[in-house]
Amino acid sequence: MAFGLVSLASVALASASALGAPRVPTHVACVGDSITYGYGASNQATKSYPANLQTLLGASVQVKNFGRNSATMLSAPFGDMPYEDQTEFNAASNFVSGAGANAVVDVIIMLGTNDSKNFNWAPSGKAKNDQQFLKDYRAMVEHFSALTTKPVVFLALPLATGNSPCCSIDGKVIHDEIVPLIKQLAAEKNLPTIDLNTPTTGHPEYFGDGVHPTDAAYALVAGMMRDGLLTDRGSAAAGGTGGSTAAGGTGSSTAAGGTGNSTAAGGTGGAEASAGGAGIGLASSGGSALGGAAGLAGSAPAGAGSSLAAGAGAGMAAAGAAPGAGTSSGGAASSGSPSSPEGRPASKGCALSSPSPGPGSLPALGWLGLGWLVVRRRRARG
């Protein structure tokens, strides 16, 4: 009987390890506006977030930049630069469709920042375009989800703005109206989110002009995107329910201590740990966890330039992982994108989190303990 229990424990441990392993993409399409394109970076080709993300994920993953300066989620005639009417939209669709039958494809949509402009969001004498935004976002999600490679679509919550945002961007509209609508759609479609809004709130130093990130901030965005993509969405994470979280909270898609299915910075019991949180799947700074913290698909362990920081990945730590080290950031070619049109300065937004219900990892060590206890009692009786 003891042998049977130990065997069962081995199966349970293997199952737990399988559940804790993150889904690793082979292709990542970065859809968005100027913050995806890399506007304001010292070198757009090597310092944009998609370029940094390529470096973090390694050569086995193809990351493509389909950012378009000044693009809106709002369709014509509601938005002044609808993304769906740009060449980047078709290019992204072709990239996703042509990835191949065995490809594991992710699409990151990061739009909404330009939609916050008053003449787009609440034009004078007309109805507010909030429900039109939701309708257009839903249509884009359904478009990518229906492509033959069946990608996982991630909804990125746009970055906050600095103290003096450029380009008519309204940070309050982004935070109070656009972000909740994106979360609503994520819940409706059961899609993962990546919250860049909460971690960038109150950090004007991240922005060169109040809207577009500095080189260092683009590297931080890439780290958060990487963490969001590699999160095990099948187990509750760092203080959240049914999603990947990072900073203590419960529920759906927030960061740094909020409510939601994916938060960033200090919670317990999930797939990803950051800033003092404990979790399963991805651990940082000396934590151990199922799946490990280092060497995922050739990516560097958590550290500088990553949202996984100073957390201990405890949780169901059955298979130990190496502690986090510094992440690299830097060069990787990305596709070009035209500048913003005259009279329409470029702008855009981003985010980290991830909802999705699913079974947690099995308590494998509990089975091992039970087997040991039975053997010990039998010996005592004999």
N, C-alpha and C positions, 0 to 999 in steps of 0.2 A: 504493500500500500504506500509505503514511504517513497518507493521508486516512482510509483504512479503520480504521487503528488509533486515530486521534484520535476518529473517530465512535464506535468501540467504547468508548473511554474515556469519552466523554460519556454513553453509555448506562449504563456501569458506575457513573459518578458519580451519575446520576439514581437508579439502583437503590439505591445506598448511602444516598442521602439519604432515600429512601422507607423503607428498613429502619430508619434511625435515628430517624424521627419517632415520637414516642410516641402511643399511642392516647388520645384525649381523650374523656371521657364527656360525655353531654348530661344524664344523670340519675344522681344518687348517693344511695343509701339508706343511712343510717347506723343500723345495728342494734346495740343494746347495752344497757348498764345505766346506772347513774348517772353514769359518766364520759362516756358518750355524751350523756346528758341534759344534763349541765353542772352537776351538783350541786356546791355550794361556790363557784361563780363569783359575782362581784359582780352580774352581770346574766345570767341563764341564756339569755335570748333573743338576746343579742349577744356574749357571751363564751364560750359553749360551743364545743367544737371544731368541730361542724358549722357553727355560725354563722361562725366564723373561716374554715373551709374554703370556705364560700360566697363570702366576700370574696376569697379567694385565687384561686378558679377563675373568678370573674366572672359577670356576669348571663346569659351564654349557657348556663350549667350550672345545673340545679336540684338543690340539695342539701337533703335533708330529714332532720330529726332524729327518729329513732324509738327514742330511749333510754327505758328504763323503770327507775326507781330500784329497787335491790335484786334485779333479775332474775338468774336463773341459766340456764345452758345445760341443766343437769340437769332432766329432766322430772319430773312427779309420779309417785310420791311421794318421789323421791330428792332433789329440790331444793325449797327452801321457797318459791320464787317463780319458777316456770318461765316463761321468756320466751314460749314457744310458746302459753301460756294467756292472754297479755295482749293487750289491744286493739292495742298497738303492732305486734305481729307481723302481725296481719291488715292493719293500715294500711300497713305496709311492703310486704307482698305485693301489695296493690292498687296502690300507687304504682309498683312495678316492672312489674306486668302492664299497667298503663294508660299506660305511657310512650310507646307508639306504635310502629308497625312499623319506623320508621327511627331509632329512638332507640338511643343507645349507653349502656348501663346498667351501672353498677357497684353492687355491694352490699358494704359493709364490715361484717363481723361482729366485734364486740369484746365477747365474753362470756368468763367464766371466773373473774373476780375473786371474785364472791360464792360461786362453787362451792367456793372454797378454805376457806370456813368449816368448822370441824371437824364440826359437826352435819350439813353437807351432804356433805363429802368422805369423812370416815371416822367415821360415826355409831357411837356406843358399842354394842358387842355385835353389830354387823352388818358385812358385807363392805364393803371400800372401794369407792367408786363411780367409780373411774377408768375402767373399761371401759364403764360406763353413760354417763359423760361423753362418751367417744369415740363411742359409738353415737348419742347424742342430737345431737352436733355433726354427725356424718355425715348424719343425717336432715335437719337444717336446711339444710345445704349442698345436698343433693339437692333439697330443696323449692324453694329459690330458683333453682337451676340449671335446673330443669324449667319455669320460667315462660316464657310465650310470647316475651318479649323477649330471652331467653337472656343474662342478665347475666353479667359476670365477677364472681365472688365472691372477695373479699379476706379473708383470715383475719388479724385483728390480734392479735398476741401481747400479752397484758395488761401494763400498766405494772407496774414494780416498786413497792414501797411504801417509805415513809419509815422512820425509826427507830422510831416508835411508831404503828403502823397502828391505825386505829379499826375499829370495826364487826366485830370477830372475824375480819378478813381475815388470812390467813397468807401472807406474802410468800415464805416458803421453799417452801410447797406450789405456789404459782404458778410459781416459777422452776424447781424440780426435777421437778415432776410434770405440771402443766397445760401449760406451754409445750412440753415435748417431745411431748405427745399432739397438740397442735395442729399441730406441725411434721410429725408422723407422718401426720396426715390430709391436710395440704397436699401431701406427697409422694405419698400414695396417689391423690389426686384431681388432681394436677398443678395446684395452685392457688397464686396469688401470696400471699405473706404480707407484713405490715407490722409490723416489730418495734419495739414501743415499750418492751419490757422492758429490753433491753440499754442503750439510751441514757438511761434514767431510773434505772438502778441506781446507787446511791451518791450520789443527789441528793435528800436529804430536803427541800431548799429548794423543790423543785418541788411539794410537797404541803402543803396547808393543815392537814390533820388526819392526815397519814401515808398517806392513800389517794387523796383527791380533789385534783386539780391546782388550783393558783392560777390567776388570770387569765393571767399570763405563761406558765405551763406549758400551759394549754389552747391558747394561740396556738402554742406549740412543737409540740404534738400535731397541730394542724391542718396545720402545715408539713410534718411527717413524713408525714401522710396524703396530702397533695397530692403530695409527691415520689413516694410509693409508687404512686399512681394514674397519674401521668404517666410513669413509668419505661417505657422500651422493653423489654418483656419478651422480645423476640425476639433480643436480643444479650446476651452475657455482660457483667456490669457490675463495675466496680471490684473486681477481685480475686476474682470469683466465677465459677462455671461454670454456664451456662445459666440465669441469673437476674439480677435487678437487685440490686446490693449497694451499700453505702455505706462501711463502714469496714473495709477490708482483711481478706479472708478468702476461703475457698473453700467451695463446697458449698451448704448450704440454710438460708436464713432466719435470720440472726443479725445483730447490729449491733456496731460498734466492735470489730473484730478477733476474729472467731470463725470457726467453720466453718459453711458453709451456703450456700444459693443466694441469699441476700440479706442483705447486711451493711451496716453504715453507717459509715464514717469512715476512709477512706484505703486504697484498693486501686488496682489498675490494670486497664485494659482493658475497661471495661464501659459500661453505658448511663447510669449516673448517678455523678457524682463528688461526694464530700463530705469535708470535713476533710482536705484534702491528697491526695485520691484523683484518679486520672485516668480519664476514661471517655468514652463516646460517648453522645450523646443529650441529657443534661442536664449543663451545666457550670456551675461557680460561681467567683466571684471571679477574673475575668480569664481564664478558660479558654475555649477554643473547641471546638466539637464539632458533629457532624452533627445537624441539627435545631435547634441553638441553645439558649442558656440562657434567653433572655428572650422574653417575649411569647407563650408557649404558651397558646392558647385564652383569651387575655385575662388570663392569670394574671401576677402580678408576678414579676420575676426573683428568683432565690434571694438570701436575705439574712437579716435578723433575722426570727425566728419561723419559720425554715425549717431543715430538717436539712441542706440543701445549704450548707455553709459552708467558705470558705477552701480550696476545692479547685481544681485546675487540670484542666479537661477536655481532655486531650490526645487520647489514643487515635487514631482515624482522623479527625483534624480536617480534613475536606475543605472544609466550608462554614462559615466562621467565624461565631461568635456573639458577641453583646455580652456584656461581663462582667456578673456578677451585681450587683444593687443591693439595696436594702432591700425586704423584703416588707411589705405592709400587713396588718393584721389588724383584725377588729372586726365591725361589725354585719351581721346577716342573720337574718331571722326563722326560728325553728325551732318545730316542733310541741311542744306542751306534754306533760307527763307527770306523773302523780300522785306524791305524795311516798311515801316508804317506809312500809310498814305499821307500826303500833305495835309496839314491841319488836323491830323488825328495822331497825336503822340502815341507811341507804343506803350503797352501795359499788359499786365496779367497776374495770375495767382496760382497757388499750389496747396499740399496737405499730408497726414499719417493716421491710419487706423484700419479696421477691417472687421465687418460683421459676418456672421455665418454660424448657424447652430451646428452642432455635431457632437459625437461622443468624445469624451475625454480619454486620456490614456488609462490603461488598465493598471490596477494596483499590483504590479508583478511581484514586488518584494513581499507583499502580504502573503502570496501563495508560498514563497520560499520559507517564510517564517512559520507558516502553518505546517509545512512538511517537516521542518526541524522539530517542532513541538510534538508532533505525533510520534516521530522516531524516539524522542527523549522519553515520552510517557511509556512506550512499549518496553524500552530498556529497563525503566524503573520497575515495571510490573514483573518482568522476567527475573 
